[in-house]
Amino acid sequence: MADKIERTLFVITGNRLADGRVVYLRGDQTWGSDFDAADQLDDAARRDELVAWAQREHKLVVTGIYAFDVGVTTSGARVLSARERLRAAGEVSVRRRLRVGVEA
């Protein structure tokens, strides 16, 4: 049985223009591909401010910027939507399945 979600946080994400990789906004307001290093926000107003700021200030670096929900359980943070789980883990599995960048 899955852990009960105690509260919901928000993470801001987008895709890096240089290579299309999924990136997450970190606490120092830079982007990184490691979900575990993403800034997890608990304030919806702050989330909206940061999304607007990132869309304005980083439009030449990251595209498709938006926030998504993360559930906090006793065992840690858990991405709630299937889409975000795929985005977080999909690049490697899709590349392997399509054999893109995989040595024979």
N, CA, C and O atoms as a DFTB+ gen file, in Angstrom:
416 C
 N C O
     1  1       0.830      -1.174       0.000
     2  2       0.000       0.000       0.000
     3  2       0.881       1.246       0.000
     4  3       1.870       1.304       0.731
     5  1       0.535       2.230      -0.803
     6  2       1.320       3.452      -0.920
     7  2       1.183       4.296       0.345
     8  3       0.145       4.298       1.007
     9  1       2.257       5.010       0.657
    10  2       2.222       5.915       1.804
    11  2       1.182       7.005       1.580
    12  3       0.960       7.447       0.453
    13  1       0.557       7.426       2.656
    14  2      -0.426       8.501       2.592
    15  2       0.286       9.827       2.348
    16  3       1.325      10.104       2.948
    17  1      -0.279      10.639       1.467
    18  2       0.292      11.952       1.176
    19  2      -0.083      12.894       2.309
    20  3      -1.261      13.121       2.586
    21  1       0.935      13.436       2.955
    22  2       0.724      14.324       4.095
    23  2       0.495      15.766       3.675
    24  3      -0.271      16.488       4.313
    25  1       1.156      16.185       2.606
    26  2       0.981      17.541       2.074
    27  2       1.480      17.568       0.642
    28  3       2.152      16.643       0.185
    29  1       1.145      18.632      -0.051
    30  2       1.540      18.773      -1.448
    31  2       2.479      19.965      -1.593
    32  3       2.230      21.043      -1.052
    33  1       3.551      19.751      -2.325
    34  2       4.503      20.804      -2.660
    35  2       4.486      21.004      -4.170
    36  3       3.820      20.268      -4.897
    37  1       5.222      22.002      -4.628
    38  2       5.282      22.309      -6.053
    39  2       6.734      22.331      -6.512
    40  3       7.617      22.783      -5.784
    41  1       6.972      21.842      -7.723
    42  2       8.288      21.878      -8.356
    43  2       8.110      22.539      -9.716
    44  3       7.121      22.297     -10.407
    45  1       9.069      23.372     -10.095
    46  2       9.023      24.067     -11.382
    47  2       9.942      23.346     -12.355
    48  3      11.076      23.000     -12.024
    49  1       9.430      23.127     -13.560
    50  2      10.169      22.361     -14.562
    51  2      10.045      23.012     -15.934
    52  3       9.248      23.927     -16.136
    53  1      10.839      22.526     -16.855
    54  2      10.805      22.952     -18.250
    55  2      11.770      22.078     -19.038
    56  3      12.249      21.057     -18.545
    57  1      12.046      22.492     -20.262
    58  2      13.007      21.773     -21.102
    59  2      14.100      22.733     -21.541
    60  3      13.826      23.835     -22.016
    61  1      15.342      22.297     -21.374
    62  2      16.485      23.111     -21.774
    63  2      16.517      23.217     -23.294
    64  3      16.451      22.206     -23.992
    65  1      16.618      24.434     -23.802
    66  2      16.607      24.657     -25.246
    67  2      17.813      24.045     -25.948
    68  3      17.691      23.582     -27.082
    69  1      18.955      24.034     -25.309
    70  2      20.176      23.546     -25.952
    71  2      20.098      22.082     -26.342
    72  3      20.634      21.685     -27.376
    73  1      19.426      21.263     -25.513
    74  2      19.417      19.826     -25.788
    75  2      18.075      19.145     -25.534
    76  3      17.958      17.935     -25.725
    77  1      17.066      19.892     -25.110
    78  2      15.740      19.326     -24.896
    79  2      15.555      18.583     -23.588
    80  3      14.463      18.082     -23.319
    81  1      16.593      18.498     -22.767
    82  2      16.495      17.745     -21.508
    83  2      15.514      18.386     -20.544
    84  3      15.350      19.606     -20.511
    85  1      14.869      17.539     -19.767
    86  2      13.997      17.996     -18.693
    87  2      14.879      18.589     -17.600
    88  3      15.861      17.976     -17.182
    89  1      14.519      19.787     -17.142
    90  2      15.269      20.438     -16.069
    91  2      14.307      20.940     -15.001
    92  3      13.117      21.138     -15.249
    93  1      14.854      21.139     -13.812
    94  2      14.077      21.581     -12.657
    95  2      14.752      22.801     -12.047
    96  3      15.979      22.890     -11.994
    97  1      13.930      23.739     -11.589
    98  2      14.464      24.932     -10.944
    99  2      14.940      24.567      -9.541
   100  3      14.198      23.988      -8.748
   101  1      16.195      24.918      -9.253
   102  2      16.786      24.635      -7.946
   103  2      16.617      25.844      -7.026
   104  3      16.207      26.919      -7.465
   105  1      16.931      25.659      -5.774
   106  2      16.783      26.715      -4.781
   107  2      17.608      27.957      -5.064
   108  3      17.235      29.053      -4.647
   109  1      18.732      27.802      -5.774
   110  2      19.570      28.954      -6.118
   111  2      19.129      29.606      -7.425
   112  3      19.844      30.443      -7.976
   113  1      17.968      29.227      -7.915
   114  2      17.338      29.745      -9.132
   115  2      18.158      29.473     -10.390
   116  3      18.173      30.273     -11.325
   117  1      18.836      28.329     -10.393
   118  2      19.468      27.806     -11.601
   119  2      18.738      26.517     -11.957
   120  3      17.930      26.019     -11.174
   121  1      19.023      25.983     -13.135
   122  2      18.343      24.784     -13.620
   123  2      19.266      23.582     -13.545
   124  3      20.468      23.695     -13.782
   125  1      18.700      22.436     -13.216
   126  2      19.458      21.194     -13.202
   127  2      18.567      20.032     -13.590
   128  3      17.344      20.122     -13.480
   129  1      19.162      18.950     -14.039
   130  2      18.382      17.796     -14.503
   131  2      18.066      16.794     -13.392
   132  3      17.362      15.813     -13.632
   133  1      18.571      17.023     -12.194
   134  2      18.345      16.116     -11.067
   135  2      17.081      16.527     -10.309
   136  3      17.055      17.570      -9.655
   137  1      16.040      15.705     -10.400
   138  2      14.785      16.013      -9.711
   139  2      14.996      16.172      -8.211
   140  3      14.381      17.039      -7.589
   141  1      15.851      15.351      -7.629
   142  2      16.072      15.404      -6.184
   143  2      16.668      16.729      -5.719
   144  3      16.560      17.070      -4.541
   145  1      17.292      17.477      -6.617
   146  2      17.877      18.772      -6.267
   147  2      16.914      19.932      -6.533
   148  3      17.252      21.089      -6.282
   149  1      15.729      19.628      -7.036
   150  2      14.753      20.676      -7.351
   151  2      14.259      21.359      -6.086
   152  3      14.125      20.730      -5.036
   153  1      13.991      22.652      -6.202
   154  2      13.391      23.407      -5.105
   155  2      11.939      22.971      -4.966
   156  3      11.186      23.006      -5.939
   157  1      11.544      22.568      -3.783
   158  2      10.165      22.143      -3.528
   159  2       9.478      23.243      -2.736
   160  3       9.823      23.505      -1.584
   161  1       8.508      23.879      -3.365
   162  2       7.834      25.043      -2.803
   163  2       6.540      24.643      -2.121
   164  3       5.833      23.749      -2.587
   165  1       6.233      25.309      -1.015
   166  2       4.982      25.006      -0.324
   167  2       3.983      26.155      -0.392
   168  3       2.909      26.073       0.204
   169  1       4.316      27.209      -1.099
   170  2       3.478      28.401      -1.180
   171  2       3.046      28.627      -2.630
   172  3       3.885      28.842      -3.504
   173  1       1.741      28.579      -2.881
   174  2       1.225      28.713      -4.252
   175  2       1.525      30.087      -4.838
   176  3       1.805      30.195      -6.032
   177  1       1.472      31.138      -4.023
   178  2       1.771      32.482      -4.526
   179  2       3.239      32.574      -4.944
   180  3       3.554      33.140      -5.991
   181  1       4.130      32.020      -4.127
   182  2       5.561      32.018      -4.470
   183  2       5.803      31.180      -5.723
   184  3       6.607      31.554      -6.575
   185  1       5.112      30.052      -5.836
   186  2       5.202      29.210      -7.036
   187  2       4.861      30.024      -8.273
   188  3       5.600      30.007      -9.257
   189  1       3.735      30.740      -8.224
   190  2       3.301      31.529      -9.375
   191  2       4.291      32.638      -9.708
   192  3       4.552      32.906     -10.881
   193  1       4.847      33.288      -8.680
   194  2       5.865      34.324      -8.897
   195  2       7.096      33.744      -9.580
   196  3       7.618      34.329     -10.529
   197  1       7.558      32.595      -9.098
   198  2       8.760      31.982      -9.673
   199  2       8.537      31.489     -11.096
   200  3       9.432      31.602     -11.933
   201  1       7.363      30.947     -11.384
   202  2       7.066      30.515     -12.757
   203  2       7.101      31.724     -13.683
   204  3       7.720      31.670     -14.746
   205  1       6.440      32.821     -13.290
   206  2       6.430      34.031     -14.123
   207  2       7.842      34.587     -14.285
   208  3       8.234      34.986     -15.381
   209  1       8.604      34.613     -13.190
   210  2       9.979      35.100     -13.245
   211  2      10.820      34.236     -14.181
   212  3      11.544      34.759     -15.028
   213  1      10.726      32.923     -14.032
   214  2      11.525      32.008     -14.856
   215  2      11.148      32.122     -16.327
   216  3      12.023      32.095     -17.193
   217  1       9.859      32.249     -16.618
   218  2       9.424      32.392     -18.011
   219  2       9.978      33.670     -18.622
   220  3      10.303      33.705     -19.809
   221  1      10.086      34.712     -17.822
   222  2      10.583      36.002     -18.305
   223  2      12.114      36.014     -18.393
   224  3      12.672      36.440     -19.404
   225  1      12.782      35.556     -17.354
   226  2      14.236      35.681     -17.250
   227  2      15.019      34.560     -17.936
   228  3      16.185      34.746     -18.283
   229  1      14.404      33.423     -18.130
   230  2      15.127      32.264     -18.670
   231  2      14.590      31.816     -20.026
   232  3      14.851      30.690     -20.448
   233  1      13.847      32.676     -20.712
   234  2      13.198      32.264     -21.959
   235  2      14.180      31.875     -23.060
   236  3      13.792      31.199     -24.012
   237  1      15.426      32.281     -22.954
   238  2      16.419      31.897     -23.956
   239  2      17.203      30.649     -23.551
   240  3      18.066      30.182     -24.295
   241  1      16.898      30.112     -22.370
   242  2      17.607      28.943     -21.851
   243  2      16.676      27.744     -21.695
   244  3      17.042      26.617     -22.029
   245  1      15.460      27.995     -21.180
   246  2      14.501      26.929     -20.879
   247  2      13.147      27.303     -21.468
   248  3      12.742      28.464     -21.416
   249  1      12.454      26.326     -22.023
   250  2      11.128      26.557     -22.599
   251  2      10.090      25.681     -21.900
   252  3      10.434      24.709     -21.228
   253  1       8.828      26.036     -22.067
   254  2       7.746      25.224     -21.509
   255  2       7.768      25.164     -19.996
   256  3       7.547      24.101     -19.415
   257  1       8.028      26.284     -19.351
   258  2       8.171      26.322     -17.890
   259  2       6.801      26.288     -17.220
   260  3       5.904      27.051     -17.579
   261  1       6.649      25.393     -16.242
   262  2       5.413      25.292     -15.463
   263  2       5.716      24.583     -14.147
   264  3       6.804      24.041     -13.956
   265  1       4.738      24.597     -13.244
   266  2       4.886      23.920     -11.955
   267  2       4.008      22.682     -11.926
   268  3       2.967      22.629     -12.583
   269  1       4.435      21.684     -11.159
   270  2       3.616      20.487     -10.963
   271  2       3.648      20.083      -9.494
   272  3       4.521      20.507      -8.737
   273  1       2.682      19.256      -9.107
   274  2       2.519      18.848      -7.708
   275  2       3.409      17.663      -7.348
   276  3       3.607      16.737      -8.135
   277  1       3.929      17.728      -6.142
   278  2       4.706      16.642      -5.563
   279  2       4.091      16.339      -4.197
   280  3       3.902      17.243      -3.383
   281  1       3.784      15.083      -3.952
   282  2       3.229      14.696      -2.661
   283  2       4.332      14.330      -1.693
   284  3       5.307      13.679      -2.068
   285  1       4.181      14.745      -0.453
   286  2       5.150      14.410       0.587
   287  2       4.550      13.316       1.458
   288  3       3.458      13.469       2.006
   289  1       5.275      12.215       1.578
   290  2       4.848      11.085       2.405
   291  2       5.904      10.842       3.483
   292  3       6.919      11.537       3.533
   293  1       5.667       9.882       4.319
   294  2       6.651       9.557       5.358
   295  2       7.959       9.038       4.762
   296  3       9.006       9.107       5.406
   297  1       7.901       8.520       3.543
   298  2       9.118       8.003       2.906
   299  2       9.748       8.994       1.934
   300  3      10.700       8.641       1.239
   301  1       9.243      10.223       1.867
   302  2       9.854      11.237       1.017
   303  2       8.896      11.819      -0.001
   304  3       7.692      11.565       0.036
   305  1       9.455      12.614      -0.922
   306  2       8.659      13.267      -1.961
   307  2       8.312      12.270      -3.057
   308  3       9.115      11.404      -3.402
   309  1       7.104      12.404      -3.599
   310  2       6.647      11.510      -4.661
   311  2       5.936      12.329      -5.730
   312  3       5.005      13.078      -5.434
   313  1       6.379      12.182      -6.970
   314  2       5.723      12.852      -8.089
   315  2       4.337      12.249      -8.245
   316  3       4.191      11.027      -8.276
   317  1       3.316      13.099      -8.343
   318  2       1.944      12.607      -8.355
   319  2       1.430      12.234      -9.741
   320  3       0.653      11.286      -9.867
   321  1       1.838      12.946     -10.772
   322  2       1.271      12.672     -12.100
   323  2       2.136      11.700     -12.902
   324  3       3.362      11.689     -12.790
   325  1       1.470      10.899     -13.702
   326  2       2.183       9.950     -14.572
   327  2       3.073      10.698     -15.553
   328  3       4.186      10.261     -15.847
   329  1       2.588      11.818     -16.057
   330  2       3.375      12.601     -17.013
   331  2       4.714      13.004     -16.404
   332  3       5.754      12.850     -17.044
   333  1       4.701      13.510     -15.193
   334  2       5.947      13.966     -14.573
   335  2       6.852      12.805     -14.182
   336  3       8.074      12.949     -14.191
   337  1       6.278      11.665     -13.842
   338  2       7.112      10.478     -13.585
   339  2       7.835      10.072     -14.870
   340  3       9.016       9.729     -14.837
   341  1       7.126      10.113     -16.001
   342  2       7.750       9.784     -17.290
   343  2       8.816      10.807     -17.660
   344  3       9.887      10.444     -18.147
   345  1       8.526      12.073     -17.433
   346  2       9.506      13.111     -17.752
   347  2      10.750      12.956     -16.887
   348  3      11.870      13.153     -17.358
   349  1      10.551      12.606     -15.629
   350  2      11.688      12.465     -14.712
   351  2      12.546      11.255     -15.057
   352  3      13.766      11.297     -14.895
   353  1      11.930      10.184     -15.528
   354  2      12.668       8.945     -15.789
   355  2      12.688       8.550     -17.254
   356  3      13.439       7.652     -17.636
   357  1      11.891       9.192     -18.074
   358  2      11.666       8.748     -19.438
   359  2      12.809       8.883     -20.403
   360  3      12.921       8.082     -21.331
   361  1      13.667       9.868     -20.222
   362  2      14.702      10.101     -21.224
   363  2      15.580       8.878     -21.425
   364  3      15.829       8.473     -22.561
   365  1      16.044       8.298     -20.354
   366  2      16.919       7.132     -20.470
   367  2      16.161       5.955     -21.071
   368  3      16.664       5.296     -21.980
   369  1      14.955       5.683     -20.572
   370  2      14.218       4.521     -21.061
   371  2      13.788       4.695     -22.511
   372  3      13.827       3.734     -23.279
   373  1      13.383       5.890     -22.898
   374  2      12.988       6.127     -24.289
   375  2      14.198       5.987     -25.199
   376  3      14.110       5.373     -26.263
   377  1      15.323       6.551     -24.787
   378  2      16.535       6.432     -25.602
   379  2      16.933       4.971     -25.777
   380  3      17.319       4.557     -26.870
   381  1      16.840       4.200     -24.716
   382  2      17.201       2.783     -24.824
   383  2      16.231       2.045     -25.726
   384  3      16.644       1.248     -26.569
   385  1      14.931       2.308     -25.551
   386  2      13.933       1.604     -26.346
   387  2      14.093       1.933     -27.830
   388  3      13.961       1.050     -28.678
   389  1      14.373       3.180     -28.143
   390  2      14.534       3.584     -29.539
   391  2      15.970       3.414     -30.022
   392  3      16.269       3.646     -31.193
   393  1      16.845       3.013     -29.126
   394  2      18.257       2.792     -29.409
   395  2      18.939       4.057     -29.922
   396  3      19.807       3.999     -30.793
   397  1      18.535       5.198     -29.372
   398  2      19.153       6.471     -29.713
   399  2      20.319       6.694     -28.761
   400  3      20.129       6.721     -27.545
   401  1      21.499       6.851     -29.291
   402  2      22.668       7.085     -28.460
   403  2      23.108       5.880     -27.650
   404  3      23.871       6.024     -26.695
   405  1      22.643       4.700     -28.013
   406  2      23.008       3.475     -27.301
   407  2      23.945       2.672     -28.189
   408  3      23.650       2.412     -29.356
   409  1      25.072       2.286     -27.619
   410  2      26.014       1.489     -28.403
   411  2      25.465       0.087     -28.620
   412  3      24.808      -0.473     -27.744
   413  1      25.734      -0.467     -29.775
   414  2      25.244      -1.816     -30.108
   415  2      25.995      -2.877     -29.361
   416  3      25.712      -4.064     -29.522
